[in-house]
């Protein structure tokens, strides 16, 4: 009789463990669709990096492309714009940091630290105002480079929402924006082709 009682306890323990295991696996399987839907969409993964050919961009022209759902401004700067950006004294800047994901943290916001050496004519930066995330425009509203009163004499970008003004290197000069426009991670694949991301 003692053996039968002992067998009953073992069977009961087995049934309890098996029932608990089945319930646990069933619960995990029912949660899987919710967990998997948090993974990035295939379109987002495809946009992790993008290639841009700079050859068609004439001196003085700008283009805005999309990368990871955000605008990226690419400007083929004039020599006067580069010289104006280099002439700015660091103590005049509202934000002294380069904000360049290709440079070291804490690098100064010199024009040289916001572009690639030897390719200073191409300025590549996020087209998202650091105040409230608006898209900076030219004065004509075309999201292109424009002469902006007060930013520099040669031009800059203007955020129409609250009046932030950025110079020819994308550095904040006036208005409520606290930081310079961010430079995204990018590299040159050839003399005229870059990969962003």
N, C-alpha and C positions, 0 to 999 in steps of 0.2 A: 504494500500500500504506500509505503514511503517512496518507492521508486516512481509510482504513478503520479504522486503529488509533485515530485521533483520534475517529472516530464512536463506536467501542466504549466509549471512556472517557466520553464525554458521555452515552451511553445508560445506562451503569452508574451514573453520578452521578445522573442523573434518576431511575432506579429506586430508588436508595438514599434520595433525598430524598422521593420519593413514598411509599415504604414507611414511612419515619419519620413523615411527616405523617399517614398513615392510622392508624398505631399511636397517635400522640399524640391525635388526635381521638377514636379509639375508647376510649382510656384515660380521657379527660375525660368522655365520654358515660357510661361505666360508673360513674364517681364521682358523677355528677349526683344520683342518688337519695339518696345518703348526705349530700351537701351540702344538698339541698333539705329534708331531714327535720329539719335544725337550725333552720329558720325557725320563728318562733312560730306556734302553732296558731291557727286562726280564732277559737276561743273565747277565747284569751288576748288577741288583738287587740281583740275585742269588749268585753272587760273593761278596756281601757286607761282608760276613764273610765266613771263611773256617776253618775246623777242621783238625788238623795234629796229627798223632800218632808218638810220639818221640821214642817209644820202639825199633823199628828196627834200629835206628841210633846208631851205635857203637861209643865208645869213639874214637875221632880222625877223625870221618867222618863228611861230610857236605852234605847238600842237598839243591837244589834251587827249590822252588815251585812258582806258580803264584798266586797272590792275586790282584784283581782289575786290571788285565792286567800288573802288575809289578812283577819283580822277588823279592822274599824274600829268603834270605840266612838263613839257620838254621844250626848251627855248634855245635856239641857235643865236647866241648873243652877238651883238655888234662889238667892235673893239672899244667904242666909247662906253658901252655898258659894263664891260669887264674892267676898264680903267676906273670908272666911277665906283664900282664895287670894291676894288682894291684900295681906293683912296680913303674909304671910310675908316675913321679912327674907332678903335674898339670901345672906348669910353662913351661914344655916341650911341652905341647899340643898347636897346632895351633888354635883349636876351644875348648874353655873351657866349652862349654855347652853340657849337656847329649844328647839332641835331642831325648829324649825318650817320646813318646806320652802317656806313662803310668805314668810318673813322673810329678812333678811340673815344670812349665816354669822357666828357670833360674837355675835348678839344675846343679851342677858341673859334668863334664864328667868323673867321677870316674867309675871304672869298676862296682862297686856296683850299681850305678845309671843307668847302661845300661842293667842290667839283673834283674831277680826276686830273691829276697833273698831266700836262701835255694836251688835254682835251678841254681846256678852260672855256672854250666857246659854247660848249653844251652844258646847260644847267638842267638838271633833272630833279624834280621835287614833287612832293605830294601837293595836290591842289585842294587841300582842306584847311580852312582857316583854323588856327589854334584857339580861337575864342569860343565859338559855338558850333564849329564843324561846317560852316557855309563854304561855298566855292568862290574863291577870289576871282574877280573879273578884271578886265581892262575897263577903262572909263566908258568905253562904248558898249559894255555888257556882253562882249563876244568871248569872254574867257581868254582873251589874248593880252599880250603885253601892251601897255598903254602908258602914256605920260601921266603921272599921278602927281598932283600938286603936293609938295611937302615931303614926298618919299625921297626922291632924288630928282635932279634936273633932267636926267636922261630916261627915267621911267621906273616902272615897278608894277605891282599888282595891288588891287584895291578890293576889299570885301565890302560889298554894298549894304550888307545887313546892319553893321554897326561901325563902319568906317575905318577898319584896320587897314594900314598901308604897309606894303612890303617893298623892299628895294630890288635892285637888279640881281641880287644874289638870293632873294627870297627871305631876307631877314626883316623882322618886324621893326618898323620905324616909328609908327604912330598908331594910336587907337587902342582898344581894349585887349587885343590879342596878347597873351603873355609870352608866347614863344615864336621862334622862327619856323617857317614852313619846313617840315621834315623831309630829309633826303632819303628815299627808299634804298634798300639794298640792290645794287646793280653792278654789273661788270661788262667790260667791252669784250665781245667775241671776235671782233675785227675792228678795223679803223672806223667803220661806219655802222656797225651793228652792236646793240647792247642787249643784255638779258636782265630784266627786272625781276627780282625775287630769287 
